[in-house]
Amino acid sequence: MPDPTWQELYNAAIVEFDLTELPERVEVACQAIHQYRVRKQTLSAAERKALDDALRVLFTLMQRAA
């Protein structure tokens, strides 16, 4: 089974209702996004925006959960 994509990990984080699980899900999603950026090297403007938006949502989610 292939590793989950950053999008799958992001989606898992944003639907997590268990506040004890949320920080780990957010961390894993953020790491996956950063790894994707490193692996891909050249990103289109749309990809950059999608990644930036996802990180912004994850950051906001953690702020509101705190």
HTML snippet that shows the backbone in 3Dmol.js (N, CA, C, O; Angstrom):
<script src="https://3Dmol.org/build/3Dmol-min.js"></script>
<div id="view" style="width:600px;height:400px;position:relative"></div>
<script>
const pdb = `
ATOM      1  N   MET A   1       0.847  -1.184   0.000  1.00  0.00           N
ATOM      2  CA  MET A   1       0.000   0.000   0.000  1.00  0.00           C
ATOM      3  C   MET A   1       0.893   1.248   0.000  1.00  0.00           C
ATOM      4  O   MET A   1       1.784   1.363   0.841  1.00  0.00           O
ATOM      5  N   PRO A   2       0.667   2.179  -0.927  1.00  0.00           N
ATOM      6  CA  PRO A   2       1.508   3.379  -0.985  1.00  0.00           C
ATOM      7  C   PRO A   2       1.272   4.302   0.212  1.00  0.00           C
ATOM      8  O   PRO A   2       0.228   4.260   0.863  1.00  0.00           O
ATOM      9  N   ASP A   3       2.275   5.131   0.473  1.00  0.00           N
ATOM     10  CA  ASP A   3       2.140   6.113   1.549  1.00  0.00           C
ATOM     11  C   ASP A   3       1.015   7.086   1.211  1.00  0.00           C
ATOM     12  O   ASP A   3       0.765   7.374   0.041  1.00  0.00           O
ATOM     13  N   PRO A   4       0.339   7.589   2.240  1.00  0.00           N
ATOM     14  CA  PRO A   4      -0.720   8.571   1.966  1.00  0.00           C
ATOM     15  C   PRO A   4      -0.127   9.869   1.417  1.00  0.00           C
ATOM     16  O   PRO A   4       1.005  10.234   1.735  1.00  0.00           O
ATOM     17  N   THR A   5      -0.899  10.543   0.603  1.00  0.00           N
ATOM     18  CA  THR A   5      -0.456  11.821   0.046  1.00  0.00           C
ATOM     19  C   THR A   5      -0.615  12.915   1.093  1.00  0.00           C
ATOM     20  O   THR A   5      -1.277  12.728   2.114  1.00  0.00           O
ATOM     21  N   TRP A   6       0.003  14.060   0.821  1.00  0.00           N
ATOM     22  CA  TRP A   6      -0.154  15.167   1.763  1.00  0.00           C
ATOM     23  C   TRP A   6      -1.621  15.574   1.855  1.00  0.00           C
ATOM     24  O   TRP A   6      -2.090  15.989   2.915  1.00  0.00           O
ATOM     25  N   GLN A   7      -2.353  15.451   0.731  1.00  0.00           N
ATOM     26  CA  GLN A   7      -3.766  15.819   0.739  1.00  0.00           C
ATOM     27  C   GLN A   7      -4.572  14.897   1.653  1.00  0.00           C
ATOM     28  O   GLN A   7      -5.455  15.354   2.379  1.00  0.00           O
ATOM     29  N   GLU A   8      -4.267  13.603   1.615  1.00  0.00           N
ATOM     30  CA  GLU A   8      -4.974  12.652   2.483  1.00  0.00           C
ATOM     31  C   GLU A   8      -4.675  12.929   3.952  1.00  0.00           C
ATOM     32  O   GLU A   8      -5.572  12.872   4.794  1.00  0.00           O
ATOM     33  N   LEU A   9      -3.429  13.226   4.257  1.00  0.00           N
ATOM     34  CA  LEU A   9      -3.049  13.527   5.640  1.00  0.00           C
ATOM     35  C   LEU A   9      -3.654  14.851   6.095  1.00  0.00           C
ATOM     36  O   LEU A   9      -4.071  14.986   7.245  1.00  0.00           O
ATOM     37  N   TYR A  10      -3.701  15.812   5.203  1.00  0.00           N
ATOM     38  CA  TYR A  10      -4.341  17.099   5.495  1.00  0.00           C
ATOM     39  C   TYR A  10      -5.826  16.887   5.788  1.00  0.00           C
ATOM     40  O   TYR A  10      -6.351  17.400   6.777  1.00  0.00           O
ATOM     41  N   ASN A  11      -6.493  16.133   4.927  1.00  0.00           N
ATOM     42  CA  ASN A  11      -7.922  15.869   5.131  1.00  0.00           C
ATOM     43  C   ASN A  11      -8.177  15.148   6.445  1.00  0.00           C
ATOM     44  O   ASN A  11      -9.158  15.441   7.128  1.00  0.00           O
ATOM     45  N   ALA A  12      -7.315  14.217   6.806  1.00  0.00           N
ATOM     46  CA  ALA A  12      -7.466  13.508   8.081  1.00  0.00           C
ATOM     47  C   ALA A  12      -7.332  14.475   9.253  1.00  0.00           C
ATOM     48  O   ALA A  12      -8.028  14.336  10.259  1.00  0.00           O
ATOM     49  N   ALA A  13      -6.450  15.440   9.127  1.00  0.00           N
ATOM     50  CA  ALA A  13      -6.250  16.415  10.211  1.00  0.00           C
ATOM     51  C   ALA A  13      -7.450  17.338  10.351  1.00  0.00           C
ATOM     52  O   ALA A  13      -7.888  17.613  11.468  1.00  0.00           O
ATOM     53  N   ILE A  14      -7.982  17.816   9.249  1.00  0.00           N
ATOM     54  CA  ILE A  14      -9.051  18.813   9.360  1.00  0.00           C
ATOM     55  C   ILE A  14     -10.385  18.215   9.787  1.00  0.00           C
ATOM     56  O   ILE A  14     -11.294  18.950  10.174  1.00  0.00           O
ATOM     57  N   VAL A  15     -10.517  16.898   9.722  1.00  0.00           N
ATOM     58  CA  VAL A  15     -11.764  16.281  10.196  1.00  0.00           C
ATOM     59  C   VAL A  15     -11.592  15.593  11.547  1.00  0.00           C
ATOM     60  O   VAL A  15     -12.516  14.939  12.031  1.00  0.00           O
ATOM     61  N   GLU A  16     -10.421  15.734  12.156  1.00  0.00           N
ATOM     62  CA  GLU A  16     -10.162  15.106  13.460  1.00  0.00           C
ATOM     63  C   GLU A  16     -10.907  15.873  14.555  1.00  0.00           C
ATOM     64  O   GLU A  16     -10.701  17.074  14.734  1.00  0.00           O
ATOM     65  N   PHE A  17     -11.765  15.173  15.278  1.00  0.00           N
ATOM     66  CA  PHE A  17     -12.525  15.788  16.364  1.00  0.00           C
ATOM     67  C   PHE A  17     -11.894  15.553  17.725  1.00  0.00           C
ATOM     68  O   PHE A  17     -12.177  16.284  18.674  1.00  0.00           O
ATOM     69  N   ASP A  18     -11.050  14.550  17.829  1.00  0.00           N
ATOM     70  CA  ASP A  18     -10.405  14.215  19.099  1.00  0.00           C
ATOM     71  C   ASP A  18      -9.232  15.170  19.317  1.00  0.00           C
ATOM     72  O   ASP A  18      -8.215  15.087  18.629  1.00  0.00           O
ATOM     73  N   LEU A  19      -9.387  16.070  20.276  1.00  0.00           N
ATOM     74  CA  LEU A  19      -8.351  17.084  20.500  1.00  0.00           C
ATOM     75  C   LEU A  19      -7.040  16.503  20.999  1.00  0.00           C
ATOM     76  O   LEU A  19      -6.006  17.167  20.924  1.00  0.00           O
ATOM     77  N   THR A  20      -7.060  15.269  21.509  1.00  0.00           N
ATOM     78  CA  THR A  20      -5.800  14.638  21.913  1.00  0.00           C
ATOM     79  C   THR A  20      -5.046  14.089  20.694  1.00  0.00           C
ATOM     80  O   THR A  20      -3.824  13.950  20.731  1.00  0.00           O
ATOM     81  N   GLU A  21      -5.764  13.784  19.636  1.00  0.00           N
ATOM     82  CA  GLU A  21      -5.155  13.265  18.403  1.00  0.00           C
ATOM     83  C   GLU A  21      -4.795  14.377  17.415  1.00  0.00           C
ATOM     84  O   GLU A  21      -3.927  14.202  16.559  1.00  0.00           O
ATOM     85  N   LEU A  22      -5.458  15.501  17.540  1.00  0.00           N
ATOM     86  CA  LEU A  22      -5.297  16.582  16.567  1.00  0.00           C
ATOM     87  C   LEU A  22      -3.856  17.059  16.389  1.00  0.00           C
ATOM     88  O   LEU A  22      -3.401  17.168  15.250  1.00  0.00           O
ATOM     89  N   PRO A  23      -3.116  17.347  17.464  1.00  0.00           N
ATOM     90  CA  PRO A  23      -1.742  17.840  17.254  1.00  0.00           C
ATOM     91  C   PRO A  23      -0.871  16.895  16.424  1.00  0.00           C
ATOM     92  O   PRO A  23      -0.097  17.344  15.579  1.00  0.00           O
ATOM     93  N   GLU A  24      -0.995  15.609  16.663  1.00  0.00           N
ATOM     94  CA  GLU A  24      -0.191  14.653  15.893  1.00  0.00           C
ATOM     95  C   GLU A  24      -0.622  14.631  14.432  1.00  0.00           C
ATOM     96  O   GLU A  24       0.221  14.585  13.536  1.00  0.00           O
ATOM     97  N   ARG A  25      -1.913  14.662  14.193  1.00  0.00           N
ATOM     98  CA  ARG A  25      -2.400  14.666  12.801  1.00  0.00           C
ATOM     99  C   ARG A  25      -1.933  15.918  12.058  1.00  0.00           C
ATOM    100  O   ARG A  25      -1.534  15.849  10.896  1.00  0.00           O
ATOM    101  N   VAL A  26      -1.987  17.050  12.737  1.00  0.00           N
ATOM    102  CA  VAL A  26      -1.540  18.298  12.119  1.00  0.00           C
ATOM    103  C   VAL A  26      -0.043  18.234  11.840  1.00  0.00           C
ATOM    104  O   VAL A  26       0.404  18.632  10.764  1.00  0.00           O
ATOM    105  N   GLU A  27       0.726  17.741  12.792  1.00  0.00           N
ATOM    106  CA  GLU A  27       2.181  17.634  12.612  1.00  0.00           C
ATOM    107  C   GLU A  27       2.524  16.730  11.431  1.00  0.00           C
ATOM    108  O   GLU A  27       3.383  17.070  10.617  1.00  0.00           O
ATOM    109  N   VAL A  28       1.865  15.593  11.334  1.00  0.00           N
ATOM    110  CA  VAL A  28       2.122  14.655  10.240  1.00  0.00           C
ATOM    111  C   VAL A  28       1.755  15.293   8.898  1.00  0.00           C
ATOM    112  O   VAL A  28       2.481  15.138   7.916  1.00  0.00           O
ATOM    113  N   ALA A  29       0.639  16.003   8.858  1.00  0.00           N
ATOM    114  CA  ALA A  29       0.221  16.662   7.619  1.00  0.00           C
ATOM    115  C   ALA A  29       1.217  17.753   7.224  1.00  0.00           C
ATOM    116  O   ALA A  29       1.575  17.871   6.052  1.00  0.00           O
ATOM    117  N   CYS A  30       1.661  18.544   8.192  1.00  0.00           N
ATOM    118  CA  CYS A  30       2.647  19.601   7.905  1.00  0.00           C
ATOM    119  C   CYS A  30       3.951  19.008   7.386  1.00  0.00           C
ATOM    120  O   CYS A  30       4.534  19.524   6.432  1.00  0.00           O
ATOM    121  N   GLN A  31       4.404  17.939   8.003  1.00  0.00           N
ATOM    122  CA  GLN A  31       5.631  17.284   7.546  1.00  0.00           C
ATOM    123  C   GLN A  31       5.473  16.781   6.114  1.00  0.00           C
ATOM    124  O   GLN A  31       6.383  16.921   5.297  1.00  0.00           O
ATOM    125  N   ALA A  32       4.318  16.198   5.816  1.00  0.00           N
ATOM    126  CA  ALA A  32       4.076  15.685   4.466  1.00  0.00           C
ATOM    127  C   ALA A  32       4.079  16.813   3.440  1.00  0.00           C
ATOM    128  O   ALA A  32       4.592  16.651   2.333  1.00  0.00           O
ATOM    129  N   ILE A  33       3.509  17.949   3.810  1.00  0.00           N
ATOM    130  CA  ILE A  33       3.503  19.103   2.906  1.00  0.00           C
ATOM    131  C   ILE A  33       4.930  19.586   2.658  1.00  0.00           C
ATOM    132  O   ILE A  33       5.311  19.836   1.515  1.00  0.00           O
ATOM    133  N   HIS A  34       5.705  19.716   3.706  1.00  0.00           N
ATOM    134  CA  HIS A  34       7.093  20.165   3.550  1.00  0.00           C
ATOM    135  C   HIS A  34       7.914  19.158   2.740  1.00  0.00           C
ATOM    136  O   HIS A  34       8.721  19.558   1.900  1.00  0.00           O
ATOM    137  N   GLN A  35       7.720  17.866   2.979  1.00  0.00           N
ATOM    138  CA  GLN A  35       8.441  16.848   2.210  1.00  0.00           C
ATOM    139  C   GLN A  35       8.056  16.909   0.732  1.00  0.00           C
ATOM    140  O   GLN A  35       8.904  16.750  -0.146  1.00  0.00           O
ATOM    141  N   TYR A  36       6.780  17.139   0.470  1.00  0.00           N
ATOM    142  CA  TYR A  36       6.325  17.260  -0.916  1.00  0.00           C
ATOM    143  C   TYR A  36       7.025  18.431  -1.600  1.00  0.00           C
ATOM    144  O   TYR A  36       7.472  18.313  -2.741  1.00  0.00           O
ATOM    145  N   ARG A  37       7.119  19.556  -0.903  1.00  0.00           N
ATOM    146  CA  ARG A  37       7.798  20.738  -1.462  1.00  0.00           C
ATOM    147  C   ARG A  37       9.252  20.433  -1.797  1.00  0.00           C
ATOM    148  O   ARG A  37       9.751  20.841  -2.846  1.00  0.00           O
ATOM    149  N   VAL A  38       9.925  19.724  -0.917  1.00  0.00           N
ATOM    150  CA  VAL A  38      11.339  19.390  -1.135  1.00  0.00           C
ATOM    151  C   VAL A  38      11.486  18.430  -2.312  1.00  0.00           C
ATOM    152  O   VAL A  38      12.345  18.624  -3.172  1.00  0.00           O
ATOM    153  N   ARG A  39      10.652  17.400  -2.348  1.00  0.00           N
ATOM    154  CA  ARG A  39      10.733  16.406  -3.420  1.00  0.00           C
ATOM    155  C   ARG A  39      10.398  17.012  -4.780  1.00  0.00           C
ATOM    156  O   ARG A  39      11.068  16.727  -5.773  1.00  0.00           O
ATOM    157  N   LYS A  40       9.387  17.826  -4.821  1.00  0.00           N
ATOM    158  CA  LYS A  40       8.891  18.370  -6.087  1.00  0.00           C
ATOM    159  C   LYS A  40       9.823  19.431  -6.658  1.00  0.00           C
ATOM    160  O   LYS A  40       9.929  19.559  -7.877  1.00  0.00           O
ATOM    161  N   GLN A  41      10.485  20.175  -5.823  1.00  0.00           N
ATOM    162  CA  GLN A  41      11.435  21.232  -6.193  1.00  0.00           C
ATOM    163  C   GLN A  41      10.784  22.378  -6.968  1.00  0.00           C
ATOM    164  O   GLN A  41      10.807  23.516  -6.499  1.00  0.00           O
ATOM    165  N   THR A  42      10.213  22.114  -8.126  1.00  0.00           N
ATOM    166  CA  THR A  42       9.575  23.166  -8.909  1.00  0.00           C
ATOM    167  C   THR A  42       8.064  23.014  -8.806  1.00  0.00           C
ATOM    168  O   THR A  42       7.496  21.991  -9.187  1.00  0.00           O
ATOM    169  N   LEU A  43       7.430  24.055  -8.281  1.00  0.00           N
ATOM    170  CA  LEU A  43       5.982  24.034  -8.097  1.00  0.00           C
ATOM    171  C   LEU A  43       5.328  25.104  -8.957  1.00  0.00           C
ATOM    172  O   LEU A  43       5.877  26.188  -9.152  1.00  0.00           O
ATOM    173  N   SER A  44       4.159  24.784  -9.461  1.00  0.00           N
ATOM    174  CA  SER A  44       3.387  25.804 -10.172  1.00  0.00           C
ATOM    175  C   SER A  44       2.806  26.776  -9.147  1.00  0.00           C
ATOM    176  O   SER A  44       2.798  26.499  -7.948  1.00  0.00           O
ATOM    177  N   ALA A  45       2.332  27.893  -9.624  1.00  0.00           N
ATOM    178  CA  ALA A  45       1.708  28.875  -8.732  1.00  0.00           C
ATOM    179  C   ALA A  45       0.500  28.263  -8.028  1.00  0.00           C
ATOM    180  O   ALA A  45       0.268  28.532  -6.849  1.00  0.00           O
ATOM    181  N   ALA A  46      -0.260  27.451  -8.733  1.00  0.00           N
ATOM    182  CA  ALA A  46      -1.444  26.815  -8.140  1.00  0.00           C
ATOM    183  C   ALA A  46      -1.048  25.824  -7.045  1.00  0.00           C
ATOM    184  O   ALA A  46      -1.697  25.754  -6.001  1.00  0.00           O
ATOM    185  N   GLU A  47       0.021  25.060  -7.287  1.00  0.00           N
ATOM    186  CA  GLU A  47       0.491  24.122  -6.263  1.00  0.00           C
ATOM    187  C   GLU A  47       0.998  24.864  -5.030  1.00  0.00           C
ATOM    188  O   GLU A  47       0.701  24.481  -3.899  1.00  0.00           O
ATOM    189  N   ARG A  48       1.760  25.920  -5.258  1.00  0.00           N
ATOM    190  CA  ARG A  48       2.268  26.724  -4.134  1.00  0.00           C
ATOM    191  C   ARG A  48       1.118  27.284  -3.307  1.00  0.00           C
ATOM    192  O   ARG A  48       1.156  27.258  -2.077  1.00  0.00           O
ATOM    193  N   LYS A  49       0.099  27.788  -3.992  1.00  0.00           N
ATOM    194  CA  LYS A  49      -1.060  28.347  -3.295  1.00  0.00           C
ATOM    195  C   LYS A  49      -1.782  27.263  -2.500  1.00  0.00           C
ATOM    196  O   LYS A  49      -2.168  27.494  -1.355  1.00  0.00           O
ATOM    197  N   ALA A  50      -1.968  26.092  -3.087  1.00  0.00           N
ATOM    198  CA  ALA A  50      -2.649  24.997  -2.391  1.00  0.00           C
ATOM    199  C   ALA A  50      -1.883  24.589  -1.135  1.00  0.00           C
ATOM    200  O   ALA A  50      -2.483  24.368  -0.083  1.00  0.00           O
ATOM    201  N   LEU A  51      -0.571  24.492  -1.243  1.00  0.00           N
ATOM    202  CA  LEU A  51       0.251  24.118  -0.089  1.00  0.00           C
ATOM    203  C   LEU A  51       0.231  25.208   0.978  1.00  0.00           C
ATOM    204  O   LEU A  51       0.104  24.912   2.166  1.00  0.00           O
ATOM    205  N   ASP A  52       0.353  26.454   0.564  1.00  0.00           N
ATOM    206  CA  ASP A  52       0.310  27.566   1.518  1.00  0.00           C
ATOM    207  C   ASP A  52      -1.046  27.641   2.213  1.00  0.00           C
ATOM    208  O   ASP A  52      -1.120  27.856   3.422  1.00  0.00           O
ATOM    209  N   ASP A  53      -2.110  27.462   1.447  1.00  0.00           N
ATOM    210  CA  ASP A  53      -3.453  27.486   2.034  1.00  0.00           C
ATOM    211  C   ASP A  53      -3.632  26.351   3.036  1.00  0.00           C
ATOM    212  O   ASP A  53      -4.207  26.550   4.106  1.00  0.00           O
ATOM    213  N   ALA A  54      -3.145  25.170   2.694  1.00  0.00           N
ATOM    214  CA  ALA A  54      -3.266  24.021   3.595  1.00  0.00           C
ATOM    215  C   ALA A  54      -2.509  24.274   4.893  1.00  0.00           C
ATOM    216  O   ALA A  54      -3.025  23.996   5.976  1.00  0.00           O
ATOM    217  N   LEU A  55      -1.298  24.793   4.794  1.00  0.00           N
ATOM    218  CA  LEU A  55      -0.525  25.093   6.007  1.00  0.00           C
ATOM    219  C   LEU A  55      -1.211  26.161   6.851  1.00  0.00           C
ATOM    220  O   LEU A  55      -1.206  26.084   8.080  1.00  0.00           O
ATOM    221  N   ARG A  56      -1.795  27.143   6.202  1.00  0.00           N
ATOM    222  CA  ARG A  56      -2.506  28.207   6.924  1.00  0.00           C
ATOM    223  C   ARG A  56      -3.708  27.633   7.682  1.00  0.00           C
ATOM    224  O   ARG A  56      -3.952  28.001   8.831  1.00  0.00           O
ATOM    225  N   VAL A  57      -4.448  26.745   7.045  1.00  0.00           N
ATOM    226  CA  VAL A  57      -5.600  26.117   7.695  1.00  0.00           C
ATOM    227  C   VAL A  57      -5.145  25.274   8.883  1.00  0.00           C
ATOM    228  O   VAL A  57      -5.758  25.326   9.949  1.00  0.00           O
ATOM    229  N   LEU A  58      -4.086  24.507   8.711  1.00  0.00           N
ATOM    230  CA  LEU A  58      -3.586  23.670   9.806  1.00  0.00           C
ATOM    231  C   LEU A  58      -3.124  24.524  10.979  1.00  0.00           C
ATOM    232  O   LEU A  58      -3.387  24.186  12.133  1.00  0.00           O
ATOM    233  N   PHE A  59      -2.441  25.623  10.697  1.00  0.00           N
ATOM    234  CA  PHE A  59      -1.990  26.527  11.748  1.00  0.00           C
ATOM    235  C   PHE A  59      -3.190  27.118  12.495  1.00  0.00           C
ATOM    236  O   PHE A  59      -3.200  27.160  13.725  1.00  0.00           O
ATOM    237  N   THR A  60      -4.183  27.565  11.758  1.00  0.00           N
ATOM    238  CA  THR A  60      -5.389  28.135  12.368  1.00  0.00           C
ATOM    239  C   THR A  60      -6.122  27.095  13.200  1.00  0.00           C
ATOM    240  O   THR A  60      -6.613  27.395  14.288  1.00  0.00           O
ATOM    241  N   LEU A  61      -6.194  25.892  12.696  1.00  0.00           N
ATOM    242  CA  LEU A  61      -6.848  24.804  13.421  1.00  0.00           C
ATOM    243  C   LEU A  61      -6.178  24.572  14.768  1.00  0.00           C
ATOM    244  O   LEU A  61      -6.860  24.396  15.778  1.00  0.00           O
ATOM    245  N   MET A  62      -4.861  24.572  14.791  1.00  0.00           N
ATOM    246  CA  MET A  62      -4.143  24.365  16.055  1.00  0.00           C
ATOM    247  C   MET A  62      -4.333  25.548  17.000  1.00  0.00           C
ATOM    248  O   MET A  62      -4.442  25.354  18.211  1.00  0.00           O
ATOM    249  N   GLN A  63      -4.374  26.746  16.477  1.00  0.00           N
ATOM    250  CA  GLN A  63      -4.601  27.922  17.324  1.00  0.00           C
ATOM    251  C   GLN A  63      -5.972  27.852  17.989  1.00  0.00           C
ATOM    252  O   GLN A  63      -6.107  28.144  19.177  1.00  0.00           O
ATOM    253  N   ARG A  64      -6.966  27.473  17.234  1.00  0.00           N
ATOM    254  CA  ARG A  64      -8.331  27.419  17.774  1.00  0.00           C
ATOM    255  C   ARG A  64      -8.525  26.258  18.726  1.00  0.00           C
ATOM    256  O   ARG A  64      -9.366  26.320  19.623  1.00  0.00           O
ATOM    257  N   ALA A  65      -7.755  25.202  18.541  1.00  0.00           N
ATOM    258  CA  ALA A  65      -7.875  24.027  19.415  1.00  0.00           C
ATOM    259  C   ALA A  65      -7.172  24.244  20.747  1.00  0.00           C
ATOM    260  O   ALA A  65      -7.465  23.553  21.723  1.00  0.00           O
ATOM    261  N   ALA A  66      -6.247  25.196  20.795  1.00  0.00           N
ATOM    262  CA  ALA A  66      -5.456  25.433  22.016  1.00  0.00           C
ATOM    263  C   ALA A  66      -6.275  26.097  23.108  1.00  0.00           C
ATOM    264  O   ALA A  66      -5.758  26.362  24.193  1.00  0.00           O
TER     265      ALA A  66
END
`;
const viewer = $3Dmol.createViewer("view");
viewer.addModel(pdb, "pdb");
viewer.setStyle({}, {cartoon: {color: "spectrum"}});
viewer.zoomTo();
viewer.render();
</script>
